[in-house]
Amino acid sequence: MDRNKVEIELLKKDPGKLLLNYQPVVWTIVRNYLSKGMVRYREQKDLVQEINKKLLERMPRIQAQYNYSSKLRTYFSVIIRN
């Protein structure tokens, strides 16, 4: 089974595990903001926690709105960046 299919199954059945799997993506995006001066170094852990909290709160909406037209990782990356 390819990675995207596995991630879609996690989105449906175990979104908490999916979020754990996406932590490297979250950290990469936060570090990108750090390198651009948009986030201070000492704020990055707080920002990651805030992103995770919001993702968990929005998970039912994400599950309902994901339309399979792009890879789930791409879709999540856009949500995280926004």
N, C-alpha and C positions, 0 to 999 in steps of 0.2 A: 504494500500500500504506500502510495507516495505521501510525502510530508504534508501537503495541503489537505489531503483527505483525512489524515490522522488529526490534524489541527481542527478541521471542521467537526469531526466526531467529538473532540474534546469540547468545542464550543457548545455542542448540543447536550453532552452528557456530564461534563466535568469542567465548567468554565474556570473554576479556581485553579485547577491543574494547568489549564491553558495559560492563564495569567502567570503562573510560576515559570512555565516554559518560555514566556515572552519577556522575562526580566532582562536578558541581555539586550533585547531591542529597546526596552525602556531606558536602560542605562546608556546605550549608545546615543539615543536621541538627546538625553539630558547632557551628556558630555559634549555633544555637538553644540548645544546652546551655551555651555560653559566656555567652549573654545571661541565662540563668537562674542563673548562678554555679556550675554543675555542673562546668565545665572552666575552667582558668586559660588566659589568653591565650597564654602561652608554651608550653602543652601541646597546643594545637590541631593543629599539624602532626604531632606524634607520634601523636595520637589518629587522625588521618586515615590515617596510614601503618599503624597497628595495625588499623584497620577494613578497609583494603584487603587486608592480609595475611590476615586471617581470612576475608574474602569469597573470596579466591582459594583458600584451603585448603578452604572449604566448597562451592565451586562444583559439584563432582560431586553433592553432596547436594542443592543448590538445583536443579540440572537435573533430578534424579530426583523431587523433591517438588513442584515447581511444577505445579499442577493446572488452570491456565487459568481458574479461577473469578473471578479479579480481574485487573486490569491488572498487568503485570509490574513496572512502576514502583512501584505501591502495595505489592506483595509485597516488593520489594527495600527499600523505605523502612522497612517494619516490621522486616525483618532487620537493617538498619543501626541503627535505634533500639535494638533489643534488644542 
